[in-house]
Amino acid sequence: MPKKLLSLKNSKQIPAPQIETTRVVIVGTGFVGSTSAFAIMMSGIASEIVLIDVNKDKCLGEAWDLEHGISFVPQTKIWAGDYSDCKEADVVVITAGLGQKVGQTRLELASANAKIIKDIIEKIKRYTDKAVILMVTNPLDVMTFVALKKSGLPDYQVFGTGTTLDSSRFRFLLAQEFGVAPDSMGAYLIGEHGDSEVPVYSHVNLMGENISALPEYNKKAVEVAYAKTKTAAYDIICKKGATYYAIALAVERIVRAILYDENHIFPVSSLLTGQYGLKDVCLSLPTVVGRTGIKKIMEIKLSSDELAKLRQSAKTIRQTIENLSLRA
């Protein structure tokens, strides 16, 4: 036991303030999981962070490495735990899964990761039906559908990061084209977190003003920004092998909105129940996120071309689900 540096014997005792304990459990301590833990620790939004991984040594090493820096950030408890720690969790973030290998088809990856996600959800269910589950594992929309159906939880309680990162990339690249700060741009990608994602050109705006109405508007520049967005992940993977910093920041931002009940709008992936005539498929639309998870899916006005592409994107996701026989 460490020596006491100060004697409080004669000092006036002041009751410690009652602070709500918030726990975030992260399943999977690969690049994305460990970096997400780091981002959440740095921001100080959670009082407890629990790491879970099938590789116990890796998990323990990540926890040690993180907690050794706690003196530099807001006070947080971090440890390598197990699924029983989900019992007190407010949010469970699932990043575990296999990465796509060279020559591996999207369907093959979906099949392999679906088995992993089903096993994880089964273990979480033993200890909680209260936590919001945030999916990050790819292929994101299909894995969100798998997790939701396996969990038996309400639709609003299980959702994925969706096109939150894609939209951030799009805003950044648009901002570069227009010479402004990224947070001055308003832009969404909707649909699949993948190749069939849909840029909502009709709603791209600069400080609330539709860019098509601005003197600086350049249609080609906007299209170039989207083209770069679409290949961004592939370009990064080609250079360094994986993407994890930006998605970790997206995870932290969504978790923050949940814990603080912000009612913030993100393009996250959740189960549609008739929006735009689509249902029984998970994909991204602008969505209000708060303490209980999904609060409202926004049906913004789309052009006929955007709507057609959204429906095609839904068809792409649905086809993978059908091929994997995941509806049962």
SERO-4910 file (N, C-alpha, C, O; in steps of 0.05 Angstrom, whole numbers):
BEGIN
 pado doro    nc1    nc2    nc3   cac1   cac2   cac3    cc1    cc2    cc3    oc1    oc2    oc3
  Met    A     17    -24      0      0      0      0     18     25      0     37     26     16
  Pro    A     12     44    -18     29     68    -19     26     85      7      5     85     20
  Lys    A     48     99     14     48    116     38     29    140     33     27    150     11
  Lys    A     16    149     55     -1    172     53     17    197     53     33    200     71
  Leu    A     12    215     34     28    239     33     17    261     50     31    278     59
  Leu    A     -9    260     55    -22    280     71    -40    267     93    -53    247     88
  Ser    A    -39    279    116    -57    270    138    -83    286    137    -82    310    138
  Leu    A   -105    272    136   -131    285    136   -145    284    163   -169    289    165
  Lys    A   -129    276    183   -141    272    210   -156    296    220   -178    293    231
  Asn    A   -144    320    218   -157    344    229   -170    361    208   -179    383    213
  Ser    A   -171    351    183   -183    367    162   -213    362    160   -223    341    168
  Lys    A   -227    381    150   -256    379    146   -262    360    123   -252    364    101
  Gln    A   -278    340    128   -285    321    108   -308    331     90   -329    338    100
  Ile    A   -302    333     64   -322    342     45   -331    318     29   -315    305     16
  Pro    A   -357    312     29   -367    289     14   -360    291    -16   -362    312    -28
  Ala    A   -351    269    -27   -345    269    -56   -370    271    -72   -391    259    -64
  Pro    A   -370    286    -94   -394    288   -110   -402    261   -123   -384    246   -129
  Gln    A   -427    256   -125   -436    232   -137   -435    234   -168   -451    249   -180
  Ile    A   -418    220   -180   -414    221   -209   -423    195   -221   -416    173   -212
  Glu    A   -440    197   -242   -450    173   -255   -427    157   -268   -411    169   -282
  Thr    A   -427    131   -263   -407    114   -276   -417    106   -304   -439     96   -306
  Thr    A   -401    111   -323   -408    102   -351   -387     82   -360   -363     87   -359
  Arg    A   -396     60   -371   -378     39   -379   -382     33   -409   -404     30   -419
  Val    A   -359     33   -423   -359     25   -451   -342      0   -454   -319     -1   -446
  Val    A   -354    -21   -465   -340    -46   -470   -333    -47   -500   -350    -42   -517
  Ile    A   -308    -54   -506   -299    -56   -534   -291    -85   -539   -273    -95   -526
  Val    A   -305    -98   -557   -299   -126   -564   -282   -126   -589   -291   -119   -611
  Gly    A   -258   -135   -586   -239   -136   -608   -217   -115   -603   -223    -91   -602
  Thr    A   -192   -123   -600   -170   -104   -595   -150   -104   -617   -126   -102   -613
  Gly    A   -160   -106   -642   -143   -102   -665   -138    -72   -669   -141    -57   -650
  Phe    A   -130    -64   -693   -124    -36   -698   -148    -18   -691   -144      2   -677
  Val    A   -172    -25   -700   -195     -8   -696   -204     -8   -667   -209     14   -656
  Gly    A   -205    -31   -655   -214    -33   -627   -195    -18   -608   -205     -3   -591
  Ser    A   -169    -23   -610   -151    -10   -592   -149     20   -596   -146     35   -577
  Thr    A   -151     29   -621   -150     57   -627   -175     71   -618   -175     94   -609
  Ser    A   -198     57   -619   -223     68   -609   -221     71   -579   -231     91   -568
  Ala    A   -209     52   -565   -206     54   -536   -188     78   -530   -194     93   -511
  Phe    A   -168     82   -545   -150    105   -541   -165    132   -545   -162    150   -529
  Ala    A   -181    133   -566   -197    158   -572   -216    163   -549   -220    187   -541
  Ile    A   -230    143   -539   -249    146   -517   -235    154   -492   -245    171   -476
  Met    A   -211    142   -487   -196    149   -463   -187    178   -465   -189    193   -445
  Met    A   -177    187   -488   -168    214   -491   -190    235   -486   -185    256   -475
  Ser    A   -214    228   -495   -236    248   -493   -248    249   -465   -261    268   -457
  Gly    A   -244    227   -450   -254    226   -422   -284    223   -420   -296    230   -399
  Ile    A   -297    213   -441   -327    211   -440   -337    187   -424   -360    187   -416
  Ala    A   -320    168   -419   -328    144   -404   -311    141   -379   -287    146   -380
  Ser    A   -323    134   -357   -307    130   -333   -294    102   -332   -275     98   -317
  Glu    A   -305     84   -348   -294     57   -349   -293     47   -378   -312     50   -393
  Ile    A   -270     35   -385   -267     23   -412   -258     -6   -408   -237    -10   -395
  Val    A   -272    -25   -418   -265    -53   -415   -259    -64   -443   -274    -60   -462
  Leu    A   -236    -78   -445   -228    -91   -470   -233   -121   -469   -226   -133   -449
  Ile    A   -243   -132   -490   -248   -161   -492   -237   -171   -518   -241   -158   -539
  Asp    A   -222   -193   -518   -212   -205   -542   -206   -234   -537   -200   -243   -515
  Val    A   -208   -250   -559   -201   -279   -556   -172   -282   -551   -163   -302   -539
  Asn    A   -156   -263   -560   -127   -264   -555   -122   -249   -528   -119   -225   -527
  Lys    A   -121   -264   -507   -120   -253   -480    -95   -237   -475    -96   -216   -462
  Asp    A    -72   -246   -485    -47   -232   -481    -48   -205   -496    -39   -185   -485
  Lys    A    -57   -205   -520    -59   -180   -536    -77   -160   -521    -71   -137   -519
  Cys    A   -100   -170   -511   -119   -154   -497   -107   -142   -472   -110   -118   -466
  Leu    A    -93   -158   -457    -80   -149   -432    -58   -128   -438    -56   -108   -424
  Gly    A    -43   -133   -459    -22   -115   -467    -33    -87   -475    -22    -67   -468
  Glu    A    -55    -87   -490    -67    -62   -498    -78    -47   -474    -75    -23   -472
  Ala    A    -90    -62   -455   -101    -49   -431    -78    -36   -414    -81    -14   -405
  Trp    A    -56    -51   -411    -33    -40   -396    -22    -15   -409    -18      5   -396
  Asp    A    -19    -17   -435     -7      5   -450    -24     30   -447    -14     52   -444
  Leu    A    -51     27   -449    -69     49   -446    -69     61   -418    -67     85   -414
  Glu    A    -71     43   -398    -73     54   -370    -48     67   -361    -49     83   -342
  His    A    -25     61   -373      0     74   -365      0    104   -373     17    119   -364
  Gly    A    -19    112   -389    -21    140   -397    -43    155   -384    -49    178   -391
  Ile    A    -57    142   -365    -80    154   -352    -74    180   -338    -91    198   -335
  Ser    A    -49    183   -328    -42    207   -313    -42    232   -331    -41    255   -321
  Phe    A    -42    228   -357    -42    250   -376    -69    258   -387    -72    278   -402
  Val    A    -90    243   -380   -116    247   -392   -137    247   -369   -131    241   -346
  Pro    A   -163    253   -376   -184    251   -355   -184    223   -343   -181    203   -356
  Gln    A   -188    222   -317   -187    197   -302   -206    176   -313   -230    181   -314
  Thr    A   -195    153   -320   -211    132   -331   -200    105   -321   -176    102   -319
  Lys    A   -217     86   -315   -209     59   -308   -209     42   -334   -229     42   -348
  Ile    A   -187     28   -339   -185     12   -363   -175    -16   -355   -156    -18   -339
  Trp    A   -188    -37   -365   -178    -64   -359   -186    -84   -380   -205    -79   -395
  Ala    A   -171   -105   -381   -178   -128   -399   -197   -145   -383   -191   -156   -362
  Gly    A   -221   -148   -395   -242   -163   -380   -253   -186   -396   -240   -197   -414
  Asp    A   -278   -193   -389   -292   -215   -403   -321   -206   -407   -328   -184   -399
  Tyr    A   -337   -224   -418   -364   -216   -425   -382   -210   -400   -402   -197   -403
  Ser    A   -374   -219   -377   -389   -213   -353   -388   -183   -347   -406   -172   -333
  Asp    A   -368   -169   -357   -366   -140   -354   -387   -125   -370   -391   -101   -366
  Cys    A   -400   -139   -388   -421   -126   -404   -446   -120   -386   -463   -104   -394
  Lys    A   -447   -133   -363   -470   -130   -346   -475   -101   -338   -498    -93   -336
  Glu    A   -454    -86   -334   -457    -58   -326   -451    -39   -349   -447    -15   -344
  Ala    A   -450    -49   -373   -442    -32   -396   -465    -14   -405   -488    -22   -405
  Asp    A   -458     10   -413   -477     28   -425   -476     25   -456   -496     25   -469
  Val    A   -452     20   -466   -448     16   -495   -428     -7   -498   -408     -8   -485
  Val    A   -435    -25   -517   -416    -46   -525   -409    -41   -555   -426    -41   -572
  Val    A   -383    -36   -560   -374    -31   -587   -361    -57   -597   -343    -67   -585
  Ile    A   -371    -66   -620   -360    -91   -631   -343    -85   -656   -354    -77   -677
  Thr    A   -317    -90   -653   -299    -86   -676   -286   -112   -685   -271   -113   -704
  Ala    A   -291   -134   -670   -279   -159   -675   -287   -170   -703   -309   -166   -712
  Gly    A   -269   -184   -715   -275   -197   -741   -250   -199   -758   -229   -188   -751
  Leu    A   -253   -212   -780   -231   -215   -799   -230   -193   -819   -251   -182   -827
  Gly    A   -206   -185   -827   -204   -166   -849   -205   -180   -876   -200   -204   -877
  Gln    A   -212   -165   -896   -214   -177   -923   -186   -184   -934   -168   -166   -934
  Lys    A   -182   -208   -942   -157   -217   -953   -156   -213   -983   -177   -211   -996
  Val    A   -132   -212   -994   -129   -210  -1023   -142   -234  -1037   -136   -257  -1030
  Gly    A   -159   -229  -1056   -173   -250  -1070   -198   -260  -1057   -212   -276  -1069
  Gln    A   -203   -251  -1033   -228   -260  -1019   -251   -243  -1027   -250   -219  -1029
  Thr    A   -274   -256  -1033   -297   -242  -1041   -311   -230  -1017   -307   -238   -994
  Arg    A   -328   -210  -1022   -343   -197  -1001   -362   -217   -987   -365   -216   -963
  Leu    A   -373   -235  -1003   -391   -255   -991   -376   -274   -973   -386   -282   -952
  Glu    A   -352   -281   -981   -335   -299   -964   -328   -286   -937   -329   -298   -916
  Leu    A   -322   -260   -939   -316   -245   -914   -341   -243   -897   -339   -247   -872
  Ala    A   -364   -238   -909   -389   -236   -894   -395   -262   -880   -404   -262   -857
  Ser    A   -391   -284   -893   -397   -310   -882   -379   -316   -858   -389   -325   -837
  Ala    A   -353   -310   -860   -335   -315   -838   -341   -297   -814   -341   -306   -791
  Asn    A   -346   -271   -819   -351   -253   -797   -378   -256   -784   -382   -250   -761
  Ala    A   -397   -266   -800   -424   -271   -789   -423   -291   -766   -436   -289   -746
  Lys    A   -406   -312   -770   -403   -332   -749   -391   -320   -724   -399   -326   -701
  Ile    A   -371   -302   -727   -358   -289   -705   -378   -272   -690   -379   -272   -665
  Ile    A   -393   -256   -705   -412   -237   -692   -434   -252   -677   -442   -244   -656
  Lys    A   -444   -273   -689   -465   -289   -675   -455   -299   -648   -470   -299   -628
  Asp    A   -430   -309   -648   -419   -319   -623   -416   -297   -602   -421   -301   -579
  Ile    A   -406   -274   -611   -403   -251   -593   -430   -242   -581   -432   -237   -557
  Ile    A   -450   -239   -598   -476   -230   -589   -488   -250   -569   -500   -242   -549
  Glu    A   -484   -275   -574   -494   -296   -556   -482   -293   -528   -496   -296   -508
  Lys    A   -456   -286   -527   -443   -282   -501   -451   -257   -488   -454   -256   -463
  Ile    A   -456   -236   -503   -465   -210   -492   -493   -214   -479   -498   -204   -458
  Lys    A   -510   -229   -493   -538   -233   -484   -540   -246   -457   -559   -243   -443
  Arg    A   -519   -261   -450   -520   -275   -424   -519   -255   -400   -527   -261   -378
  Tyr    A   -508   -231   -406   -504   -212   -384   -519   -186   -386   -523   -173   -366
  Thr    A   -529   -179   -410   -544   -154   -411   -563   -153   -435   -557   -164   -456
  Asp    A   -585   -139   -431   -603   -133   -453   -608   -102   -452   -627    -93   -464
  Lys    A   -591    -88   -437   -595    -60   -433   -576    -42   -450   -582    -20   -457
  Ala    A   -552    -53   -455   -531    -37   -468   -538    -31   -497   -551    -48   -511
  Val    A   -530     -8   -507   -532     -2   -535   -509    -16   -549   -486    -14   -539
  Ile    A   -514    -29   -571   -493    -43   -585   -486    -28   -611   -503    -24   -628
  Leu    A   -461    -20   -613   -451     -5   -636   -433    -23   -653   -412    -32   -643
  Met    A   -441    -29   -677   -426    -47   -695   -406    -32   -712   -412    -10   -722
  Val    A   -382    -43   -714   -361    -32   -731   -350    -52   -750   -338    -45   -771
  Thr    A   -354    -78   -745   -343    -99   -761   -355    -99   -790   -378    -94   -794
  Asn    A   -337   -104   -809   -346   -104   -837   -352   -133   -847   -341   -152   -835
  Pro    A   -369   -135   -868   -384   -114   -881   -405   -103   -862   -423   -118   -854
  Leu    A   -403    -78   -857   -417    -65   -835   -448    -69   -834   -459    -77   -814
  Asp    A   -461    -64   -857   -490    -65   -857   -500    -93   -853   -520    -97   -839
  Val    A   -487   -112   -865   -495   -140   -862   -490   -150   -833   -506   -163   -821
  Met    A   -467   -142   -821   -461   -150   -794   -480   -137   -774   -486   -148   -753
  Thr    A   -489   -112   -780   -508    -99   -763   -534   -115   -763   -547   -118   -743
  Phe    A   -542   -124   -787   -567   -140   -790   -564   -166   -774   -582   -174   -760
  Val    A   -541   -179   -777   -536   -204   -762   -538   -200   -732   -551   -215   -718
  Ala    A   -524   -179   -722   -524   -173   -693   -552   -167   -683   -560   -177   -662
  Leu    A   -567   -151   -698   -594   -144   -689   -612   -169   -688   -626   -173   -668
  Lys    A   -612   -185   -708   -629   -209   -709   -621   -229   -688   -639   -241   -675
  Lys    A   -595   -233   -684   -586   -252   -664   -592   -243   -636   -597   -259   -618
  Ser    A   -590   -216   -631   -594   -206   -604   -623   -207   -595   -628   -210   -571
  Gly    A   -642   -204   -613   -670   -202   -606   -677   -176   -592   -698   -173   -580
  Leu    A   -658   -156   -593   -663   -130   -580   -680   -112   -598   -683   -118   -622
  Pro    A   -691    -91   -587   -706    -72   -603   -689    -60   -625   -664    -57   -622
  Asp    A   -701    -52   -647   -687    -42   -670   -669    -18   -663   -647    -15   -674
  Tyr    A   -678     -1   -644   -664     23   -638   -638     18   -622   -622     36   -619
  Gln    A   -635     -6   -611   -613    -11   -592   -588    -22   -606   -567    -23   -593
  Val    A   -590    -31   -630   -568    -43   -645   -564    -28   -672   -583    -29   -688
  Phe    A   -542    -16   -676   -537     -2   -701   -507     -1   -707   -491     -7   -689
  Gly    A   -500      7   -731   -472      8   -739   -463     36   -745   -479     55   -749
  Thr    A   -436     39   -746   -425     66   -752   -432     75   -780   -432     99   -785
  Gly    A   -439     57   -797   -450     64   -824   -432     81   -841   -408     75   -843
  Thr    A   -443    102   -852   -427    119   -870   -418    144   -855   -412    165   -868
  Thr    A   -416    143   -829   -406    166   -813   -378    173   -821   -372    197   -826
  Leu    A   -360    154   -824   -333    159   -833   -332    168   -862   -318    187   -869
  Asp    A   -348    154   -879   -348    161   -907   -357    190   -911   -345    205   -927
  Ser    A   -377    198   -896   -387    226   -897   -366    246   -888   -364    268   -899
  Ser    A   -351    238   -867   -330    255   -857   -308    259   -878   -298    281   -883
  Arg    A   -301    237   -892   -282    239   -913   -292    257   -936   -277    274   -946
  Phe    A   -317    254   -942   -329    271   -964   -328    300   -956   -321    317   -973
  Arg    A   -335    307   -931   -335    334   -922   -306    346   -923   -302    369   -931
  Phe    A   -287    329   -914   -259    338   -915   -250    344   -943   -237    365   -948
  Leu    A   -255    327   -961   -246    330   -989   -261    353  -1003   -249    367  -1019
  Leu    A   -286    357   -996   -301    380  -1007   -289    406   -996   -286    425  -1011
  Ala    A   -283    406   -970   -271    429   -958   -245    437   -971   -238    460   -974
  Gln    A   -229    417   -978   -204    422   -992   -209    435  -1019   -195    454  -1027
  Glu    A   -230    426  -1033   -236    437  -1059   -245    466  -1057   -239    483  -1074
  Phe    A   -260    472  -1035   -272    499  -1032   -255    518  -1015   -261    541  -1012
  Gly    A   -233    507  -1003   -216    523   -987   -228    533   -961   -222    555   -952
  Val    A   -244    515   -948   -256    522   -922   -251    500   -902   -240    479   -909
  Ala    A   -259    505   -877   -255    485   -856   -276    463   -860   -298    468   -868
  Pro    A   -268    438   -855   -286    415   -859   -313    417   -844   -333    408   -854
  Asp    A   -312    429   -820   -337    431   -805   -356    453   -815   -378    457   -805
  Ser    A   -347    467   -836   -364    487   -849   -381    474   -871   -400    485   -881
  Met    A   -373    449   -879   -386    435   -900   -408    417   -889   -404    404   -868
  Gly    A   -430    415   -902   -451    396   -895   -455    377   -919   -461    385   -941
  Ala    A   -451    351   -913   -453    331   -935   -456    303   -923   -444    297   -903
  Tyr    A   -472    287   -936   -477    260   -927   -473    240   -950   -479    246   -973
  Leu    A   -463    217   -943   -465    193   -960   -485    175   -946   -484    172   -922
  Ile    A   -502    162   -961   -522    145   -949   -521    117   -963   -506    113   -982
  Gly    A   -537     98   -952   -537     72   -964   -517     53   -951   -513     54   -927
  Glu    A   -504     37   -968   -484     18   -958   -458     32   -949   -450     51   -961
  His    A   -446     21   -929   -418     29   -922   -401     11   -940   -391    -10   -932
  Gly    A   -398     20   -965   -384      4   -984   -387     16  -1012   -393     40  -1015
  Asp    A   -383     -1  -1032   -381      9  -1060   -407     21  -1071   -406     37  -1089
  Ser    A   -430     14  -1060   -455     24  -1070   -466     48  -1054   -489     56  -1058
  Glu    A   -449     60  -1038   -457     83  -1022   -466    106  -1041   -457    107  -1064
  Val    A   -483    123  -1031   -496    144  -1048   -489    172  -1038   -496    179  -1016
  Pro    A   -476    188  -1055   -471    216  -1047   -497    232  -1050   -509    232  -1072
  Val    A   -505    246  -1030   -530    262  -1032   -522    291  -1041   -520    309  -1025
  Tyr    A   -517    293  -1067   -508    319  -1078   -528    341  -1073   -521    364  -1070
  Ser    A   -554    333  -1073   -575    354  -1071   -575    368  -1044   -588    388  -1040
  His    A   -560    356  -1024   -560    368   -997   -532    378   -989   -528    386   -966
  Val    A   -513    377  -1007   -486    388  -1001   -488    418   -997   -498    432  -1014
  Asn    A   -479    427   -974   -481    456   -968   -457    467   -954   -441    453   -942
  Leu    A   -453    493   -957   -432    508   -943   -445    527   -924   -457    547   -933
  Met    A   -442    522   -898   -455    538   -877   -485    541   -883   -496    563   -879
  Gly    A   -498    519   -891   -527    520   -895   -536    528   -923   -559    524   -930
  Glu    A   -518    539   -939   -525    548   -966   -518    525   -986   -495    517   -987
  Asn    A   -538    516  -1001   -533    495  -1021   -511    505  -1040   -512    527  -1051
  Ile    A   -491    487  -1043   -467    496  -1059   -474    502  -1088   -459    518  -1101
  Ser    A   -495    491  -1099   -502    496  -1127   -510    525  -1130   -510    535  -1153
  Ala    A   -517    539  -1108   -525    567  -1110   -502    586  -1106   -506    610  -1108
  Leu    A   -479    576  -1100   -455    593  -1095   -440    599  -1120   -438    583  -1138
  Pro    A   -428    623  -1122   -412    631  -1145   -388    612  -1149   -379    608  -1172
  Glu    A   -378    601  -1127   -355    584  -1128   -361    555  -1137   -343    538  -1139
  Tyr    A   -387    550  -1141   -396    522  -1146   -382    511  -1171   -381    524  -1192
  Asn    A   -372    487  -1168   -359    473  -1190   -367    444  -1189   -357    429  -1172
  Lys    A   -385    436  -1206   -396    408  -1205   -374    388  -1207   -375    367  -1194
  Lys    A   -355    393  -1224   -333    374  -1228   -317    370  -1203   -309    348  -1196
  Ala    A   -313    392  -1188   -297    390  -1163   -312    373  -1142   -299    358  -1127
  Val    A   -338    376  -1141   -354    360  -1123   -353    330  -1130   -350    313  -1113
  Glu    A   -354    324  -1156   -353    297  -1165   -325    285  -1160   -323    261  -1153
  Val    A   -305    301  -1163   -277    292  -1157   -274    285  -1127   -262    266  -1120
  Ala    A   -286    302  -1110   -285    298  -1081   -298    271  -1074   -288    256  -1058
  Tyr    A   -321    265  -1087   -334    240  -1082   -317    216  -1092   -315    196  -1079
  Ala    A   -306    219  -1116   -290    198  -1127   -266    191  -1109   -260    167  -1105
  Lys    A   -254    211  -1097   -232    207  -1078   -242    194  -1053   -229    177  -1041
  Thr    A   -266    202  -1044   -279    190  -1020   -283    160  -1024   -278    144  -1006
  Lys    A   -293    153  -1048   -300    125  -1053   -276    107  -1053   -278     83  -1046
  Thr    A   -253    117  -1060   -229    100  -1061   -210    104  -1037   -190     92  -1034
  Ala    A   -219    122  -1019   -201    130   -996   -192    106   -980   -168    103   -974
  Ala    A   -210     89   -972   -202     66   -955   -183     48   -970   -163     39   -958
  Tyr    A   -188     42   -995   -170     25  -1011   -143     38  -1014   -122     25  -1012
  Asp    A   -142     65  -1018   -117     79  -1021   -100     77   -995    -76     73   -996
  Ile    A   -114     81   -972   -100     79   -946    -89     51   -941    -67     48   -932
  Ile    A   -106     31   -946    -99      4   -942    -75     -4   -959    -57    -18   -950
  Cys    A    -74      6   -983    -52      1  -1002    -26     12   -991     -5      1   -994
  Lys    A    -28     35   -977     -4     48   -967      5     38   -940     29     34   -935
  Lys    A    -14     32   -921     -6     25   -894    -19     -1   -883    -13     -9   -861
  Gly    A    -36    -13   -899    -47    -39   -891    -74    -39   -878    -87    -60   -878
  Ala    A    -82    -17   -866   -108    -16   -852   -115     13   -847    -98     31   -846
  Thr    A   -141     17   -842   -151     44   -833   -161     41   -805   -176     22   -798
  Tyr    A   -153     60   -788   -163     57   -760   -165     84   -745   -181     86   -726
  Tyr    A   -149    104   -752   -151    129   -736   -178    143   -740   -191    149   -720
  Ala    A   -185    147   -765   -210    162   -770   -235    147   -760   -253    159   -749
  Ile    A   -235    121   -765   -259    106   -756   -260    105   -725   -282    105   -713
  Ala    A   -237    106   -712   -237    107   -683   -248    133   -673   -263    133   -653
  Leu    A   -243    155   -687   -254    181   -679   -284    181   -684   -299    193   -669
  Ala    A   -293    167   -705   -322    165   -711   -335    149   -689   -357    157   -680
  Val    A   -323    128   -680   -334    111   -658   -336    128   -633   -357    128   -620
  Glu    A   -315    143   -626   -315    160   -602   -338    180   -604   -352    185   -584
  Arg    A   -341    192   -627   -362    213   -630   -390    202   -627   -407    215   -615
  Ile    A   -395    178   -637   -421    166   -635   -426    157   -606   -448    161   -595
  Val    A   -405    145   -593   -408    137   -565   -413    161   -548   -429    160   -529
  Arg    A   -401    184   -553   -405    208   -539   -435    217   -541   -447    224   -521
  Ala    A   -446    215   -565   -474    223   -569   -493    205   -553   -513    214   -543
  Ile    A   -485    179   -550   -502    161   -535   -500    167   -505   -521    171   -492
  Leu    A   -476    169   -495   -472    173   -466   -483    200   -457   -494    202   -434
  Tyr    A   -481    220   -473   -490    247   -466   -518    253   -476   -528    276   -472
  Asp    A   -531    234   -488   -558    237   -498   -560    263   -515   -578    280   -510
  Glu    A   -543    265   -534   -540    290   -550   -562    294   -571   -567    316   -580
  Asn    A   -575    272   -580   -594    274   -602   -580    286   -627   -592    302   -641
  His    A   -556    277   -631   -540    286   -654   -547    269   -678   -554    246   -676
  Ile    A   -545    281   -701   -552    267   -726   -526    256   -739   -508    271   -745
  Phe    A   -526    230   -743   -504    216   -757   -516    198   -779   -539    189   -776
  Pro    A   -502    193   -801   -511    174   -821   -503    146   -812   -485    134   -824
  Val    A   -516    135   -792   -510    108   -782   -528     87   -795   -548     93   -807
  Ser    A   -519     62   -793   -533     40   -805   -552     27   -785   -544     18   -764
  Ser    A   -578     27   -792   -598     14   -775   -620      1   -792   -620      4   -817
  Leu    A   -637    -14   -779   -658    -28   -793   -679     -9   -803   -691      6   -788
  Leu    A   -685    -10   -829   -706      7   -841   -733     -7   -837   -735    -32   -839
  Thr    A   -753      9   -833   -780     -2   -828   -801     11   -847   -824     15   -839
  Gly    A   -792     18   -871   -810     30   -890   -800     57   -901   -813     68   -919
  Gln    A   -778     67   -891   -767     92   -901   -760     89   -930   -747     70   -938
  Tyr    A   -769    108   -947   -765    107   -976   -775     81   -988   -765     73  -1009
  Gly    A   -794     68   -975   -805     44   -986   -787     20   -981   -792     -2   -993
  Leu    A   -767     22   -963   -749      1   -958   -753    -10   -929   -759      5   -911
  Lys    A   -750    -36   -926   -752    -48   -900   -737    -74   -899   -729    -86   -919
  Asp    A   -732    -84   -874   -718   -109   -869   -690   -109   -881   -681   -129   -891
  Val    A   -677    -86   -880   -649    -84   -888   -636    -62   -872   -649    -42   -866
  Cys    A   -610    -65   -865   -596    -44   -851   -579    -28   -870   -563    -40   -885
  Leu    A   -582     -3   -870   -565     15   -885   -565     43   -872   -580     48   -853
  Ser    A   -549     61   -883   -545     87   -870   -563    109   -881   -566    112   -905
  Leu    A   -576    123   -862   -591    147   -868   -585    167   -845   -578    158   -823
  Pro    A   -589    193   -849   -586    212   -827   -604    204   -804   -628    201   -807
  Thr    A   -592    200   -780   -607    189   -757   -601    203   -731   -578    210   -726
  Val    A   -621    208   -716   -618    220   -689   -609    199   -669   -622    179   -666
  Val    A   -586    204   -657   -574    184   -638   -573    197   -610   -563    219   -607
  Gly    A   -582    182   -590   -582    191   -563   -578    168   -543   -567    147   -550
  Arg    A   -586    172   -518   -580    153   -497   -590    125   -501   -578    106   -493
  Thr    A   -613    123   -514   -624     96   -518   -617     84   -545   -625     62   -552
  Gly    A   -601     99   -561   -592     89   -587   -605    106   -609   -603    130   -609
  Ile    A   -619     92   -628   -632    105   -650   -658    118   -640   -675    104   -628
  Lys    A   -661    144   -644   -685    157   -636   -704    164   -659   -728    163   -657
  Lys    A   -692    170   -682   -708    176   -705   -691    174   -730   -668    184   -731
  Ile    A   -702    162   -751   -689    161   -777   -701    183   -794   -726    184   -798
  Met    A   -685    200   -805   -694    223   -820   -698    216   -849   -680    204   -862
  Glu    A   -721    222   -860   -726    218   -889   -723    245   -903   -743    259   -908
  Ile    A   -699    252   -910   -694    277   -924   -703    274   -953   -704    252   -964
  Lys    A   -709    296   -966   -718    296   -993   -694    289  -1011   -673    302  -1010
  Leu    A   -698    268  -1028   -677    260  -1047   -686    265  -1075   -709    265  -1082
  Ser    A   -666    269  -1093   -672    271  -1121   -680    243  -1131   -675    223  -1118
  Ser    A   -692    241  -1154   -700    215  -1165   -676    198  -1170   -678    173  -1166
  Asp    A   -654    209  -1178   -629    194  -1182   -618    183  -1156   -610    160  -1154
  Glu    A   -618    200  -1136   -608    191  -1109   -626    169  -1097   -615    150  -1086
  Leu    A   -652    172  -1101   -670    151  -1091   -666    125  -1105   -666    104  -1092
  Ala    A   -662    126  -1131   -658    101  -1147   -632     88  -1138   -631     63  -1135
  Lys    A   -611    104  -1133   -585     92  -1124   -587     81  -1096   -574     61  -1089
  Leu    A   -603     94  -1079   -607     84  -1052   -621     57  -1052   -613     39  -1038
  Arg    A   -641     54  -1069   -655     29  -1071   -637      7  -1083   -639    -16  -1075
  Gln    A   -619     15  -1101   -600     -5  -1112   -580    -13  -1090   -572    -36  -1089
  Ser    A   -572      6  -1074   -554      0  -1052   -566    -20  -1032   -554    -38  -1023
  Ala    A   -592    -15  -1026   -607    -33  -1009   -608    -61  -1021   -606    -81  -1007
  Lys    A   -612    -62  -1047   -613    -88  -1061   -587   -103  -1058   -587   -127  -1055
  Thr    A   -565    -88  -1060   -538   -100  -1058   -535   -113  -1030   -525   -135  -1028
  Ile    A   -542    -98  -1009   -540   -108   -982   -558   -132   -978   -551   -152   -966
  Arg    A   -583   -129   -987   -603   -150   -984   -594   -176   -997   -599   -198   -987
  Gln    A   -581   -174  -1020   -572   -197  -1035   -552   -213  -1019   -552   -238  -1018
  Thr    A   -533   -199  -1006   -514   -212   -989   -527   -226   -965   -520   -249   -958
  Ile    A   -547   -213   -953   -562   -225   -931   -576   -251   -941   -576   -271   -927
  Glu    A   -589   -249   -964   -603   -272   -975   -584   -295   -981   -590   -318   -975
  Asn    A   -561   -289   -992   -541   -309   -999   -530   -323   -975   -522   -347   -976
  Leu    A   -529   -309   -952   -519   -321   -928   -541   -334   -911   -536   -346   -890
  Ser    A   -566   -333   -921   -589   -344   -907   -591   -333   -879   -594   -349   -860
  Leu    A   -588   -307   -876   -587   -294   -850   -614   -286   -839   -616   -276   -816
  Arg    A   -635   -288   -854   -661   -278   -845   -674   -297   -825   -691   -288   -809
  Ala    A   -666   -321   -825   -678   -340   -806   -670   -335   -778   -679   -349   -759
***
